[in-house]
Amino acid sequence: MRPTPLVFKVITVAAFIFLYLPIITLIVMSFNGGRNPYVMEGVSLQWYRELVTDGELIAALEQTLIVATVSSLIAVVVGTALAVGLARTTRSRSLEIVSVVPAVIPDVVQGIGLAAMFTLLAVPLGLTTVIAGHTVFATAFVVSAVRARLATSDPSLEEASRDLGAGTFTTYLRITTPIMAPAIVAGGLLAFTLSLDEYVIASFTSGSTSATLPILVYSRVRFNLTPEINALGTLLIVVSLVALVIGARWIGRRGKVSA
């Protein structure tokens, strides 16, 4: 095997530093003992204690988790059904393209469209409209993941199940669903994490009492930024990493079982 040229090693290390240095900086600064979020003034857990007692921030976090959980669950159900229909019933390249359009169009355009639609239908802006807005783009990611999984699966497994007397529902439950399971979990996790930090669509669809965490954080960054935001970011990173590890291990285990 030829040794990797030094230049490739340098580029690899530089790329990882570029990707992870901001995250490491955020985590380190969350233990800052002073109020300036950009200057380290000792080590302290002060801002983690402040975070626990910040009612406004905790309320925004609760609303964000509700939005992310509900929208990702709806997206998983709708996206999976749509992906199965595109892969097994209605084979149309045009419909496949249309199904993923919400994932690629600019968030500003989508947010304006959703706000205009809710205004036209006289739907009051609130937590429900934020969930609806997040579900729209999240569904596209689930469709893409599940559709790709079905495209590489063997349709003869489902045909054999039906030939052996299993009905459509039984075949879907016992054969198709286990095949799709890794993609469903991956799509759901992606939808959940994207919803957690989505700002643009939420800003167009939220009401005065339904501000999500990104909206609140952005307002504080503009006017009154403290290391408390760094502490919150660190906790969210930990939660995201735990979810990622659990999802990856589960998907890997399912892949070994399928193989």
C-alpha positions in Angstrom: 0.0 0.0 0.0 1.4 3.4 -0.9 1.8 5.8 2.0 -0.5 8.7 2.1 1.2 11.9 1.0 2.0 14.4 3.7 -0.1 17.0 1.9 -3.3 14.9 2.2 -2.6 14.3 5.9 -2.2 18.1 6.4 -5.4 18.8 4.5 -7.3 16.2 6.5 -6.2 17.6 9.9 -6.9 21.2 8.7 -10.4 20.1 7.6 -11.2 18.6 11.0 -9.9 21.6 12.8 -12.0 23.9 10.6 -15.1 21.7 11.3 -14.7 21.2 15.1 -12.8 24.1 16.4 -16.0 26.3 16.7 -17.7 23.5 18.6 -14.7 23.0 21.0 -14.6 26.8 21.5 -18.3 26.9 22.4 -17.9 24.1 24.9 -14.8 25.6 26.6 -16.4 29.1 26.8 -19.5 27.6 28.4 -17.4 27.1 31.6 -16.4 30.8 31.5 -16.4 32.5 34.9 -17.1 36.0 33.6 -20.0 37.6 31.7 -18.1 38.2 28.5 -18.8 35.2 26.2 -15.7 35.9 24.2 -13.1 36.3 26.9 -12.2 33.5 29.3 -12.2 34.8 32.9 -11.7 31.6 35.0 -13.5 28.3 35.1 -17.0 28.0 36.6 -20.3 26.2 36.3 -22.2 29.5 36.9 -23.9 29.6 33.5 -25.2 26.0 33.8 -26.8 27.0 37.1 -28.2 30.2 35.4 -29.5 28.1 32.6 -31.6 25.9 34.9 -33.2 28.9 36.5 -33.9 30.8 33.2 -37.6 30.4 32.8 -37.9 32.1 29.4 -35.1 29.9 27.9 -36.5 26.7 29.4 -40.0 27.5 28.0 -38.5 28.1 24.6 -36.6 24.8 24.8 -39.8 23.0 25.8 -41.6 24.4 22.8 -38.7 23.6 20.5 -38.7 20.0 21.7 -42.4 19.7 21.2 -42.1 21.1 17.7 -39.2 18.8 16.8 -40.8 15.7 18.2 -44.3 16.2 16.7 -43.1 17.4 13.3 -40.6 14.5 13.0 -43.1 11.9 13.9 -45.7 13.2 11.4 -42.9 13.5 8.8 -41.9 9.9 9.4 -45.5 8.6 8.9 -46.3 10.8 5.9 -42.8 10.5 4.4 -42.7 6.7 4.7 -46.1 6.3 3.1 -45.2 8.6 0.3 -41.9 6.8 -0.3 -43.6 3.4 -0.4 -46.2 4.8 -2.9 -43.5 6.2 -5.1 -41.3 3.1 -5.0 -44.0 0.4 -5.2 -47.2 1.9 -6.6 -46.8 5.1 -8.6 -43.4 5.1 -10.4 -43.0 8.7 -11.6 -39.8 10.7 -11.9 -41.7 13.9 -11.8 -43.5 13.0 -8.5 -40.1 12.0 -7.0 -38.7 15.4 -7.8 -41.7 17.2 -6.5 -41.6 15.2 -3.2 -38.2 16.5 -2.3 -38.6 20.1 -3.5 -39.4 21.5 0.0 -35.9 20.3 1.1 -34.1 22.3 -1.5 -36.0 25.5 -2.0 -34.8 28.5 0.2 -36.2 28.6 3.7 -37.1 32.3 3.2 -39.3 31.5 0.2 -40.9 28.6 2.1 -41.5 30.7 5.2 -43.1 33.5 3.2 -45.4 31.0 1.4 -46.5 29.3 4.6 -47.2 32.7 6.3 -49.2 33.8 3.3 -51.2 30.6 3.3 -52.0 30.7 7.0 -53.0 34.4 6.7 -55.2 33.6 3.7 -56.9 30.7 5.6 -57.2 32.9 8.7 -55.2 30.4 10.8 -53.8 32.1 13.9 -50.0 31.8 14.2 -48.8 29.6 17.0 -47.2 26.3 17.9 -49.5 24.4 15.5 -48.4 26.5 12.5 -44.7 26.1 13.5 -45.2 22.3 13.6 -46.9 22.4 10.2 -44.1 24.4 8.7 -41.4 22.1 10.0 -43.3 19.1 8.9 -43.3 20.3 5.3 -39.5 20.3 4.9 -38.9 17.4 7.3 -41.2 15.1 5.2 -39.0 15.7 2.2 -35.9 14.4 4.0 -37.8 11.3 5.2 -39.0 10.6 1.7 -35.5 10.9 0.3 -34.0 8.5 2.9 -36.7 5.8 2.7 -37.0 6.0 -1.1 -33.3 5.5 -1.4 -33.5 2.4 0.9 -36.4 0.9 -1.1 -34.6 1.5 -4.4 -31.7 -0.8 -3.3 -33.9 -3.5 -1.7 -35.0 -6.7 -3.4 -38.7 -6.6 -4.4 -38.7 -10.4 -4.8 -38.8 -10.7 -1.0 -42.2 -9.0 -1.0 -43.4 -11.0 -4.0 -42.3 -14.2 -2.2 -44.3 -13.2 0.9 -47.5 -12.7 -1.2 -46.9 -15.9 -3.1 -46.8 -17.7 0.2 -50.2 -16.4 1.1 -49.5 -13.3 3.1 -51.8 -10.3 2.6 -50.7 -6.8 1.7 -50.7 -5.6 5.2 -48.8 -8.6 6.6 -46.2 -8.3 3.9 -45.8 -4.6 4.6 -45.6 -5.2 8.3 -43.3 -8.3 8.3 -41.1 -7.6 5.2 -41.3 -4.0 3.9 -41.1 -2.3 7.3 -38.0 -4.1 8.6 -36.3 -3.3 5.2 -37.2 0.4 5.6 -36.5 0.6 9.4 -32.9 1.9 9.2 -33.9 4.6 6.7 -37.0 5.5 8.7 -34.8 6.0 11.9 -32.2 8.0 9.9 -34.8 10.2 8.3 -36.6 10.8 11.6 -33.3 11.7 13.4 -32.4 14.0 10.6 -35.8 15.7 10.7 -35.6 16.1 14.5 -32.1 17.6 14.5 -32.9 20.0 11.6 -36.1 21.1 13.4 -34.2 21.9 16.6 -32.1 24.7 15.1 -34.5 25.8 12.3 -34.9 29.6 12.5 -36.2 31.1 9.3 -39.4 29.1 8.8 -40.2 29.3 12.5 -39.8 33.1 12.5 -42.5 33.4 9.8 -44.9 30.9 11.3 -44.6 31.5 15.1 -46.9 33.8 17.1 -46.0 36.1 20.0 -46.2 33.3 22.5 -44.7 30.4 20.5 -41.1 31.5 20.1 -38.8 28.6 19.6 -35.3 28.3 21.0 -33.5 29.5 17.8 -35.7 32.7 17.7 -35.0 33.4 21.4 -31.3 32.8 21.1 -31.0 35.0 18.0 -32.8 37.9 19.9 -30.4 37.5 22.8 -27.3 37.3 20.6 -28.3 40.6 19.1 -28.9 42.4 22.4 -27.6 40.6 25.5 -25.4 37.6 24.8 -24.0 35.8 27.9 -22.1 32.5 28.3 -25.5 31.0 29.3 -26.1 30.5 25.5 -22.8 28.6 25.3 -23.9 26.3 28.1 -27.2 25.7 26.3 -25.3 25.0 23.1 -23.1 22.5 24.9 -26.0 20.6 26.3 -27.7 20.5 22.9 -24.4 19.1 21.4 -24.3 16.4 24.0 -28.0 15.4 23.4 -27.4 15.4 19.6 -24.3 13.2 20.0 -26.1 10.7 22.2 -29.0 10.5 19.8 -26.6 10.1 16.9 -24.7 7.3 18.6 -27.9 5.5 19.6 -29.3 5.8 16.1 -26.0 4.7 14.5 -25.7 1.6 16.7 -29.4 0.6 16.1 -29.0 1.1 12.4 -25.8 -0.9 12.4 -27.5 -3.7 14.3 -30.5 -3.8 12.0 -28.1 -3.9 9.0 -26.3 -6.9 10.4 -29.7 -8.7 11.0 -30.8 -7.9 7.4 -27.6 -9.2 6.0 
